[in-house]
Amino acid sequence: MSETVTPILDHRLEVATAAARDMLVALGVPVHDEDLVETPRRLVHAYAELLTPGAFEMTTFPNREQYDELVLVRDIPVRSLCEHHMLPFAGVAHVGYLPGDRIVGLSKLARTVDHHARSVQTQERLTSQVADELQRALSPKGVGVVIEAEHTCMSVRGARAEGAHTVTARLLGQLRDDPASRAEFLSLTRERSARS
């Protein structure tokens, strides 16, 4: 996150830092030790960075070539915060669509994932938000989003199921209703796992 923030945000960061210090003290963390004195500020700035989406415009273009095959970007990095424990989850998203009258700049698929990931989330909601955003912006023949992520709320605490991945999917239009299109999309998203 940029060091240049608005005065209102500066004030919020100061309030959040004081609250973080109080929370850490209540948990027995010696925040007055030399090595930890800046920890409350760093904690708040880390969360602020994770929770601040960047502005972007969904750039679309006429589909002049009438391209009608699947467009898929695999392995888009995903990082978000679980809304239940405020712990990170991270993994990859596979995002694809069957073009209609418009196509999208490919970087916008990754930016859409990042934009929606920068809030407290559930993986299920994030998957739906990405798919629904592309459906609204493009009116394509179909949209598919698969997210695979490891949740630290499950791997470092609670069940301590290290290495377990959660997979969520949202398919719309032909990618949901047409068995061949659905199978093609899901097969191509699985190729990543076979390569790993």
trRosetta pair geometry for C-beta under 8 A, 3 or more apart (Angstrom, degrees):
i j d omega theta_ij theta_ji phi_ij phi_ji
1 5 7.7 23 152 -73 112 113
1 45 6.3 -149 49 -173 127 85
1 48 5.6 -17 -41 109 171 100
1 49 4.0 -131 -31 -91 105 86
1 52 6.1 78 -109 43 117 145
2 5 6.9 156 91 -60 87 70
5 9 4.1 -107 168 93 115 126
5 10 5.4 150 93 -58 110 74
5 13 7.0 73 94 -16 163 139
6 9 4.7 92 55 10 79 102
6 10 6.9 -133 99 -8 41 86
7 10 5.2 -49 -146 33 35 118
7 11 6.4 38 154 -21 66 100
8 11 5.7 -52 -155 33 32 111
8 12 6.5 30 148 -17 65 105
9 12 5.4 -51 -146 38 37 112
9 13 6.2 39 153 -21 67 104
9 48 7.9 103 -173 -152 109 135
10 13 5.8 -56 -149 36 28 111
10 14 6.5 31 152 -20 63 104
11 14 5.7 -53 -152 33 32 113
11 15 6.5 30 152 -16 66 105
12 15 5.7 -54 -148 38 33 110
12 16 6.1 31 154 -17 67 109
13 16 5.6 -54 -141 41 31 111
13 17 6.1 37 155 -25 65 105
13 41 7.9 53 165 -144 102 76
13 44 5.8 128 -155 138 76 130
13 45 7.1 40 -146 -78 123 72
13 48 6.5 -12 -100 -65 102 152
14 17 5.7 -52 -146 32 28 113
14 18 6.7 28 155 -17 62 103
15 18 5.9 -55 -154 34 31 110
15 19 6.5 27 150 -15 64 108
16 19 5.6 -57 -148 40 34 112
16 20 6.1 37 153 -23 68 105
16 44 4.4 132 116 -135 113 126
16 47 7.7 -136 170 71 142 129
16 48 7.7 139 80 -59 162 107
17 20 5.6 -51 -144 35 31 112
17 21 6.4 36 154 -22 63 102
17 40 5.0 101 -166 133 72 104
17 41 5.0 15 -128 -92 126 63
17 44 4.8 -90 -77 -3 69 156
18 21 5.7 -51 -151 33 31 114
18 22 6.6 32 151 -18 63 104
18 40 7.7 79 -75 156 14 144
19 22 5.6 -52 -150 36 34 113
19 23 6.4 35 152 -20 66 104
20 23 5.6 -52 -146 35 33 112
20 24 6.3 30 156 -16 66 106
20 40 4.0 149 100 -153 108 89
20 41 7.9 174 71 -52 139 26
20 43 5.0 170 -168 83 146 129
20 44 5.3 -132 -18 -54 150 99
21 24 6.0 -58 -148 39 28 108
21 25 6.3 30 154 -19 64 108
21 31 5.6 171 -145 133 80 167
21 40 4.0 -24 -66 -85 74 164
22 25 5.8 -56 -147 37 29 112
22 26 6.3 31 154 -21 64 107
23 26 5.7 -56 -150 36 30 112
23 27 6.5 21 153 -12 64 109
24 27 5.7 -60 -148 42 33 107
24 29 4.0 -60 178 57 92 129
24 31 5.1 93 105 -56 129 125
24 36 8.0 -170 156 170 145 123
24 39 6.8 125 -120 106 170 121
24 40 6.1 -129 9 -80 138 95
24 43 7.8 172 -54 -8 128 162
25 28 7.8 61 180 -60 31 14
25 29 6.8 -84 -74 59 29 75
25 31 5.9 -73 -67 15 80 121
29 36 6.6 -160 160 -172 99 150
29 39 7.5 -106 149 97 135 153
30 33 4.5 58 119 -20 110 112
30 36 6.0 118 92 48 68 150
31 36 5.0 -118 -128 129 42 112
31 37 6.5 101 165 -108 67 37
31 39 6.0 -123 -128 54 90 115
31 40 6.1 35 -149 -32 139 107
32 36 7.4 7 33 80 19 102
32 37 6.4 37 -144 -95 30 87
33 36 4.7 54 64 27 94 105
33 37 6.9 -143 80 -43 40 77
34 37 6.2 -29 -142 -12 26 115
36 39 4.6 -26 -164 -9 69 130
38 41 5.3 -58 -168 45 67 113
38 42 5.6 68 135 -25 87 106
39 42 5.6 -58 -140 41 32 111
39 43 6.0 39 160 -26 67 105
40 43 5.6 -52 -146 33 29 116
40 44 6.5 26 157 -16 63 106
41 44 5.9 -58 -151 38 30 109
41 45 6.3 25 155 -15 66 109
42 45 5.8 -57 -144 41 31 108
42 46 6.2 35 155 -24 65 106
43 46 5.8 -56 -151 32 27 112
43 47 6.6 20 155 -12 63 106
44 47 5.9 -56 -149 39 32 107
44 48 6.2 35 152 -22 66 107
45 48 5.4 -50 -142 36 34 115
45 49 6.4 37 156 -21 64 102
46 49 5.9 -54 -152 33 29 110
46 50 6.5 24 153 -14 64 109
47 50 5.6 -58 -145 41 34 110
47 51 5.9 11 162 -3 69 117
47 81 7.6 43 -136 -77 81 157
47 86 7.6 -7 -118 -172 121 114
48 51 6.2 -71 -138 49 24 97
48 52 5.9 22 164 -27 65 119
49 52 6.2 -61 -135 30 23 108
50 79 7.2 -101 -132 131 96 105
50 80 7.5 127 -178 -143 103 34
50 81 5.7 87 143 -38 133 116
50 88 7.4 -112 -133 -95 147 100
50 118 6.5 -173 164 -138 43 73
51 81 7.0 -29 -73 14 90 138
51 118 6.0 131 -148 172 20 76
51 119 6.0 71 -144 -111 75 42
51 120 7.2 -1 -111 -36 110 71
52 118 6.1 -63 70 171 25 130
53 114 7.4 139 -138 129 84 75
53 115 4.7 65 -159 -151 126 61
53 116 7.6 43 -106 -55 138 21
53 118 4.0 160 -75 71 72 132
53 119 7.0 -24 -40 -42 111 90
54 111 7.6 -84 78 -152 111 98
54 114 7.2 3 32 121 105 120
54 115 6.9 -96 57 -96 68 79
54 118 7.6 110 -1 -2 63 164
56 108 7.1 173 146 -124 130 80
56 111 4.7 -77 96 168 174 138
56 115 6.3 -114 33 -72 114 129
58 104 6.7 -47 -177 -135 88 117
58 108 5.5 101 -137 -166 62 138
58 112 7.2 47 -101 -78 103 108
58 133 7.5 -167 -82 163 144 101
58 137 4.5 -78 143 -139 156 146
59 104 6.8 117 84 -159 60 68
59 105 4.4 23 80 -1 114 124
59 108 5.8 -161 39 -57 79 139
60 102 4.4 24 170 171 123 127
60 103 6.7 158 -158 80 75 33
60 104 5.1 -42 -102 -96 75 68
60 105 7.7 -121 -84 -6 31 74
60 137 6.2 174 -50 158 131 97
60 138 6.2 177 -116 -98 136 75
61 64 8.0 -54 144 -10 100 93
61 102 6.5 145 70 -159 33 77
61 103 5.4 -25 63 64 89 85
61 104 7.5 163 16 -95 78 20
61 105 7.4 91 -15 -52 109 73
62 101 6.9 -45 -143 163 67 78
62 102 6.4 -60 -107 -107 31 66
62 103 7.9 11 107 19 17 83
63 66 6.0 92 132 -93 100 29
63 67 5.9 -119 -163 35 105 81
63 99 5.0 143 -107 159 145 131
63 100 7.0 175 6 98 150 35
63 101 5.6 -167 26 179 110 25
63 102 5.8 -144 -25 -95 94 10
63 103 5.0 112 -88 -27 86 94
67 71 7.7 64 128 -54 129 111
67 99 5.4 51 88 46 88 146
67 103 6.8 34 53 -74 123 134
68 98 6.9 25 -172 -175 59 91
68 99 6.4 -114 -104 65 40 90
68 141 7.5 38 -152 5 85 150
69 98 7.6 -94 161 -130 14 78
70 96 5.5 10 -174 178 99 130
70 97 7.6 158 -149 82 61 24
70 98 5.9 -43 -94 -85 59 75
70 181 7.4 157 -69 -152 113 85
70 184 6.2 -166 -25 123 151 124
70 185 6.3 -169 -130 -84 144 81
70 188 7.3 166 120 13 150 159
71 96 6.0 169 88 -151 50 75
71 97 5.7 -13 58 59 98 72
71 98 7.7 161 15 -91 78 26
71 99 6.4 59 -7 -39 123 98
71 103 7.2 110 -35 -144 164 103
71 106 7.7 -130 174 -102 120 92
72 94 6.6 4 -172 179 104 92
72 95 7.2 163 -150 87 57 39
72 96 3.6 -19 -99 -93 78 119
72 144 7.8 -20 -107 70 99 114
72 185 7.1 169 -89 -134 130 74
72 188 5.5 87 87 123 174 141
72 189 7.5 -128 -164 -68 135 76
73 76 5.9 56 124 -53 108 110
73 94 7.4 -175 92 -152 49 50
73 95 5.4 -6 57 61 93 87
73 96 7.2 173 19 -76 55 65
73 106 6.1 135 -71 -168 131 97
73 109 4.7 139 29 95 140 147
73 110 6.7 -96 133 -51 152 85
74 92 7.4 29 168 160 66 128
74 94 4.8 -2 -120 -117 67 94
74 188 7.3 -131 -68 147 124 90
74 189 6.6 174 -113 -121 103 57
74 191 7.5 -63 -111 66 164 100
74 192 5.5 -174 175 -61 131 124
75 92 4.7 -40 -136 -155 48 139
75 94 7.1 27 -29 -83 41 79
75 192 5.8 163 -62 -121 101 140
76 92 6.2 125 57 -164 44 73
76 93 4.4 -36 65 62 106 91
76 94 7.3 167 13 -79 91 28
76 95 6.2 1 2 4 142 110
76 109 6.8 -131 -75 123 150 93
76 110 4.8 -165 -138 -111 120 80
76 113 5.1 121 127 28 138 164
77 90 7.5 -13 -172 -166 85 93
77 92 6.3 -45 -98 -104 35 67
77 93 8.0 -14 76 16 10 84
78 89 7.8 -16 121 113 103 84
78 90 6.4 165 92 -151 67 47
78 91 5.2 -10 58 66 110 66
78 92 6.1 164 7 -110 98 12
78 93 5.0 98 -53 -29 121 98
78 113 6.0 -92 -95 168 90 119
78 117 5.6 -168 -157 -101 78 148
78 126 7.6 108 -160 147 130 146
78 147 5.9 39 -32 -146 171 110
78 149 5.9 -80 89 -86 126 118
79 88 6.3 -21 -165 -159 86 116
79 89 7.7 170 -147 86 42 46
79 90 4.8 1 -103 -106 73 93
79 117 6.2 99 70 151 45 137
80 88 7.1 142 81 -149 33 66
80 89 5.8 -14 65 58 82 87
80 90 7.8 166 22 -80 57 53
80 117 4.1 -119 -72 -167 104 84
80 118 7.3 -120 -113 -67 80 26
80 119 7.4 -11 -150 58 106 47
80 120 7.9 122 169 -138 95 23
80 121 4.5 -25 163 37 140 134
80 123 7.8 158 61 -87 137 65
80 126 6.2 -126 -33 -85 170 152
81 86 5.6 -1 179 -149 119 49
81 87 7.0 147 -151 72 73 18
81 88 5.9 -51 -98 -95 60 51
81 89 7.5 143 -118 14 14 76
81 119 7.7 -113 46 123 99 26
81 120 5.1 -57 92 -110 106 62
81 121 6.5 115 65 22 55 82
82 85 5.2 16 93 43 121 84
82 86 6.8 -99 73 -39 72 11
82 87 5.3 -4 35 59 115 71
82 88 7.4 132 -4 -161 85 3
82 89 5.6 87 -53 -24 94 109
82 120 7.4 -1 116 -161 20 80
82 121 7.1 -68 -107 71 29 64
82 122 7.4 51 -142 -102 66 51
82 151 5.9 74 -68 -153 134 110
82 152 7.7 -148 -3 54 126 74
82 153 4.7 -73 54 -15 165 139
83 86 7.6 26 -140 -69 24 57
83 120 3.8 98 -100 155 83 105
83 121 5.9 174 -34 42 100 14
83 122 6.1 -57 21 -49 114 72
84 122 8.0 58 -22 -89 99 90
84 153 6.5 95 78 -165 103 166
85 153 4.1 142 38 -115 144 123
85 157 7.4 -179 -160 61 156 139
86 120 6.9 -47 -100 -115 71 115
87 151 7.4 90 98 177 107 75
87 152 4.5 -124 155 85 117 103
87 153 4.4 152 57 -63 128 81
87 156 7.3 -154 -166 51 147 117
87 157 7.5 -169 -52 19 166 122
88 152 5.4 47 66 12 71 127
89 121 8.0 -108 42 80 117 106
89 123 6.5 -78 109 -67 157 107
89 149 4.7 66 157 151 106 130
89 150 6.5 -171 -154 90 76 39
89 151 4.2 -23 -103 -104 113 67
89 152 6.6 -151 -83 7 54 73
89 153 7.4 -47 -63 10 97 94
89 166 7.8 -27 -162 38 139 122
90 149 6.0 167 89 -150 17 96
90 150 6.3 -17 63 55 69 83
91 147 6.4 108 86 175 123 78
91 148 4.7 -142 170 102 137 59
91 149 3.1 -136 2 -97 130 57
91 150 6.0 137 -69 4 101 64
91 165 6.6 111 -112 -144 137 105
92 147 7.4 -173 97 -147 40 57
92 148 5.7 3 56 56 80 94
92 149 7.7 -180 23 -75 40 68
92 192 7.1 -129 98 159 154 162
93 113 4.8 -170 44 -124 157 142
93 130 6.9 -130 -164 -146 148 178
93 145 6.5 -19 -169 -164 106 90
93 146 7.1 155 -157 83 56 48
93 147 4.7 -21 -102 -99 81 82
93 148 8.0 179 -84 22 35 62
94 144 7.6 -23 113 121 91 99
94 145 7.3 156 81 -154 57 41
94 146 4.5 -1 52 56 105 98
94 147 7.8 -164 21 -74 65 38
94 148 8.0 36 -8 -2 99 98
94 188 7.7 167 -178 110 137 85
94 189 4.0 146 101 -125 166 103
94 192 7.2 -150 -75 -7 126 140
95 109 4.6 174 93 -175 135 113
95 110 7.9 -170 33 -67 138 45
95 112 7.4 142 -150 71 165 120
95 113 6.5 -134 -41 -56 142 116
95 130 6.4 -98 -108 156 123 129
95 134 7.3 163 -174 -51 113 154
95 144 7.4 167 -152 91 37 61
95 145 5.3 4 -109 -109 75 80
96 143 7.4 162 92 -156 52 45
96 144 4.8 -2 61 58 94 101
96 145 7.9 -175 28 -73 60 46
96 175 7.3 147 94 -104 103 151
96 185 5.7 -164 70 -134 143 104
96 188 7.5 72 -55 84 157 133
96 189 7.8 -123 -7 -63 126 102
97 104 7.6 61 43 16 145 118
97 134 5.8 -143 -72 161 136 134
97 138 6.3 44 170 90 160 160
97 140 4.4 34 177 111 116 178
97 141 7.9 127 171 49 78 65
97 142 6.4 172 -155 91 56 58
97 143 4.9 -11 -105 -104 92 66
97 144 7.2 -175 -78 21 45 68
97 175 7.9 -96 -126 -28 41 140
98 140 5.5 139 72 161 57 110
98 141 4.0 -64 104 69 114 102
98 142 4.0 44 21 40 116 94
98 143 7.9 -116 21 -57 72 39
98 173 7.0 -137 47 107 116 131
98 174 5.5 -26 34 58 157 127
98 175 6.5 178 -11 -45 112 97
98 181 6.7 -25 -59 -153 143 134
99 102 7.1 -140 -157 83 93 35
99 103 5.1 -20 -118 -86 133 84
99 138 7.4 -95 -129 177 61 126
99 140 5.7 -76 -120 -131 25 102
99 141 7.0 22 82 9 23 98
100 138 6.7 138 31 151 102 86
100 139 5.4 -68 52 110 153 78
100 140 4.8 -169 -10 -130 95 38
100 141 5.3 145 -72 -37 85 73
101 139 7.1 5 34 83 98 110
102 138 5.2 -146 82 -145 107 71
102 139 7.1 77 29 49 110 85
102 140 7.8 -99 66 -76 77 74
103 138 7.6 33 -118 -136 18 119
104 108 5.0 -104 165 67 112 131
104 109 6.7 119 103 -52 128 82
104 134 7.4 -89 -20 -136 159 92
104 137 6.9 57 -92 119 128 124
104 138 5.9 -73 -44 -82 112 123
105 108 4.7 94 72 -11 85 108
106 109 5.9 -37 -169 12 50 111
106 110 7.8 39 143 -4 67 97
107 110 5.8 -54 -163 40 50 108
107 111 6.0 48 142 -20 76 109
108 111 5.1 -53 -137 43 40 114
108 112 6.0 50 157 -29 68 99
109 112 5.9 -48 -150 28 27 113
109 113 7.0 28 150 -16 58 102
109 134 7.6 28 -115 -93 78 128
110 113 5.7 -54 -156 34 36 112
110 114 6.4 30 151 -15 68 108
111 114 5.6 -55 -144 41 34 110
111 115 6.0 42 155 -28 67 106
112 115 5.7 -49 -143 31 28 115
112 116 6.6 13 163 -5 62 108
112 130 5.5 111 132 -139 107 83
112 133 5.4 178 -157 98 121 140
112 134 6.6 66 176 -60 171 90
113 116 6.6 -72 -155 43 25 98
113 117 6.0 22 155 -23 65 117
113 130 5.6 20 -93 -111 64 135
114 117 5.6 -61 -141 37 29 113
114 118 6.5 30 162 -28 65 106
115 118 6.5 -63 -160 24 24 108
116 119 7.2 -60 -176 22 43 108
116 121 7.6 92 148 -104 78 137
116 126 5.6 143 128 -143 111 75
116 129 4.4 164 -149 110 145 131
116 130 5.6 -140 37 -65 152 76
116 133 7.0 -145 -53 -20 132 145
117 121 6.5 -63 -141 -19 48 160
117 126 6.0 51 -92 -141 67 131
121 125 5.9 -150 -161 72 80 111
121 126 4.8 42 -176 -55 137 111
122 125 4.6 87 58 7 89 103
122 126 6.9 -159 86 -7 45 87
123 126 5.6 -55 -146 38 34 114
123 127 6.3 39 155 -23 66 105
123 147 5.8 -157 -169 99 100 132
123 149 5.8 -159 -110 42 132 132
123 151 7.5 -100 -36 -70 127 117
123 166 5.6 134 52 107 167 131
123 168 5.0 161 133 -5 103 140
124 127 5.9 -55 -153 32 28 112
124 128 6.6 21 153 -12 63 108
124 168 5.3 -157 -96 -134 55 149
125 128 5.7 -60 -151 41 33 109
125 129 6.0 34 154 -24 69 107
126 129 5.7 -52 -142 34 29 112
126 130 6.6 29 159 -18 63 104
126 147 6.5 22 100 -24 111 171
126 168 7.9 107 67 73 87 145
127 130 6.3 -58 -154 33 26 108
127 131 6.6 18 154 -11 62 111
127 145 5.3 167 -163 111 74 117
127 146 7.6 12 -135 -126 118 20
127 147 5.0 -131 -85 10 99 119
127 168 4.3 -133 -34 115 157 119
127 169 6.7 -123 -174 -110 142 7
127 170 4.9 148 142 -10 98 109
128 131 5.9 -62 -147 42 32 108
128 132 5.8 26 160 -17 70 113
128 170 5.1 140 -94 -79 55 156
129 132 5.9 -57 -138 41 26 108
129 133 6.1 31 159 -24 63 107
130 133 5.9 -55 -148 32 26 112
130 134 6.7 20 157 -13 61 106
130 145 4.8 134 92 -122 117 158
130 147 7.9 122 23 -51 146 120
130 170 7.7 148 66 50 85 129
131 134 6.1 -61 -153 38 30 106
131 135 6.3 32 151 -21 66 108
131 143 5.0 139 -155 124 82 124
131 144 7.3 -13 -113 -141 112 10
131 145 4.4 -127 -62 6 95 125
131 170 4.0 -124 -5 101 158 125
131 171 7.6 -109 -136 -77 146 15
131 172 5.8 145 171 -13 116 119
132 135 5.4 -52 -146 36 34 116
132 136 6.4 35 155 -19 66 104
132 170 7.8 -45 -34 142 76 152
132 172 8.0 127 -85 -54 51 151
133 136 5.9 -55 -150 36 30 110
133 137 6.2 18 158 -13 66 113
134 137 5.9 -59 -137 43 31 105
134 138 5.7 -10 176 14 69 119
134 140 7.0 -18 148 7 97 124
134 143 4.9 147 94 -129 121 137
134 145 7.8 154 17 -53 135 115
135 138 7.0 -75 -128 52 15 85
135 139 7.2 55 -180 -92 54 36
135 140 7.1 -98 -114 32 52 85
135 143 5.2 -103 -66 -2 84 150
135 172 5.5 -37 -85 106 130 166
135 173 7.6 170 -117 -25 106 113
136 139 7.9 -3 -168 -55 15 67
138 143 7.8 133 60 -77 125 114
140 143 5.8 115 60 -59 124 84
140 173 6.7 -150 100 29 77 166
141 173 5.5 161 151 156 41 140
141 174 4.9 7 145 2 94 127
142 171 7.3 -6 -173 -174 102 82
142 172 6.2 168 -153 90 56 63
142 173 3.7 -146 -96 89 59 110
142 174 3.7 -91 -53 52 128 80
142 175 3.5 135 169 -13 126 88
142 176 7.0 -174 -140 4 104 70
142 178 7.6 -87 -73 27 148 111
142 181 6.1 127 12 152 174 143
142 185 7.9 -123 132 -54 131 146
143 170 7.7 -7 111 113 99 91
143 171 7.3 174 90 -151 57 41
143 172 4.4 12 49 49 93 111
143 173 6.3 85 9 22 68 113
143 175 6.3 -129 62 31 23 137
144 169 7.3 -16 -166 -165 84 97
144 170 7.5 172 -147 89 42 53
144 171 4.9 3 -109 -110 83 80
144 172 7.5 -156 -68 26 48 66
144 175 4.3 -124 -54 164 105 155
144 185 4.5 111 4 -178 175 148
144 186 7.8 -124 -166 -59 146 63
144 189 7.6 -125 137 -44 126 134
145 169 6.8 164 88 -150 55 51
145 170 5.1 5 54 52 100 91
145 171 7.9 -163 29 -71 58 48
146 167 6.7 -6 -173 -168 96 93
146 168 7.2 169 -151 86 51 46
146 169 4.7 -10 -102 -101 78 89
146 186 7.5 113 -60 -118 145 66
146 189 4.7 73 40 -170 148 157
147 167 7.2 169 86 -147 49 47
147 168 5.2 -4 55 55 94 92
147 169 7.8 -175 20 -76 62 45
148 165 5.1 15 -177 171 92 128
148 166 7.3 169 -149 81 47 44
148 167 5.0 -9 -100 -100 79 81
149 165 6.5 148 71 -154 20 80
149 166 5.7 -23 64 57 76 90
150 154 7.9 -131 -177 65 64 105
150 155 5.9 19 172 -33 104 145
150 163 7.1 -50 -117 -131 130 14
150 164 6.8 124 -128 77 83 51
150 165 5.5 -58 -72 -98 73 68
150 166 7.7 145 -97 11 27 78
151 154 4.5 60 86 15 104 106
151 155 6.6 153 85 -8 51 93
151 164 8.0 -38 37 90 83 96
151 166 6.2 26 -18 -1 112 126
152 155 5.3 -66 -125 51 42 99
152 156 4.9 1 -173 10 85 114
152 157 7.7 56 148 11 70 89
153 156 7.7 -34 -89 47 14 84
153 157 6.4 -43 -159 54 44 107
153 158 6.7 34 156 9 66 134
154 157 7.8 -62 -95 64 9 65
154 158 5.9 -59 -123 74 45 126
154 159 5.5 -6 -164 49 78 111
154 160 7.9 -154 157 -56 49 12
154 161 5.3 -29 151 46 99 103
154 164 6.3 -77 122 70 127 125
155 160 6.6 49 -172 -151 33 39
155 161 5.9 -80 -96 74 60 55
155 162 4.6 89 -159 -98 99 54
155 163 7.2 127 -123 1 121 39
155 164 6.7 -169 -82 38 94 89
156 160 7.0 28 -141 -114 10 72
156 162 7.7 71 -67 -85 53 92
157 160 6.9 -99 141 -69 2 75
159 164 8.0 -13 107 17 129 153
161 164 4.0 4 136 -5 113 137
169 186 7.8 9 -131 -103 155 99
171 175 4.5 -130 -160 117 99 96
171 176 3.9 149 118 -78 100 80
171 182 6.3 52 -171 -121 160 94
171 185 7.2 137 -116 89 117 153
172 175 6.4 34 58 55 43 102
172 176 5.6 1 -113 -17 10 124
173 176 6.3 113 54 22 29 96
173 177 6.8 -84 155 14 29 107
174 177 5.9 -70 -122 54 31 91
174 178 4.4 -3 -166 9 79 122
174 181 4.7 17 144 68 97 169
175 178 7.4 -22 -74 46 18 90
175 181 5.3 -107 -97 133 48 110
175 182 5.7 116 -178 -90 50 62
175 185 5.1 38 -145 -19 110 159
176 182 6.5 70 -123 -90 14 114
177 182 7.7 173 48 -46 20 117
178 181 4.1 55 85 19 114 112
178 182 6.3 172 83 -16 56 87
179 182 5.6 -57 -142 39 28 114
179 183 6.1 28 160 -20 65 108
180 183 5.8 -54 -145 37 28 110
180 184 6.4 30 155 -21 63 106
181 184 5.7 -52 -147 34 31 112
181 185 6.4 29 156 -17 64 106
182 185 6.0 -59 -151 37 28 108
182 186 6.2 16 159 -9 65 112
183 186 6.1 -61 -141 44 28 105
183 187 5.9 31 159 -23 65 112
184 187 5.8 -58 -145 37 25 112
184 188 6.4 20 159 -15 62 109
185 188 6.1 -63 -152 38 27 106
185 189 6.5 21 155 -16 64 107
186 189 5.8 -54 -146 36 34 109
186 190 6.4 32 155 -20 65 108
187 190 5.8 -61 -151 35 30 110
187 191 7.1 48 149 -41 62 91
188 191 5.7 -28 -156 0 39 118
189 192 6.8 -37 177 11 45 110
190 193 5.5 -47 -167 31 61 112
190 194 6.6 58 140 -20 79 101
191 194 5.5 -56 -152 37 40 112
191 195 6.3 40 152 -21 71 106
192 195 5.8 -60 -152 36 30 110
192 196 6.5 35 152 -32 65 104
193 196 5.7 -48 -149 21 34 115
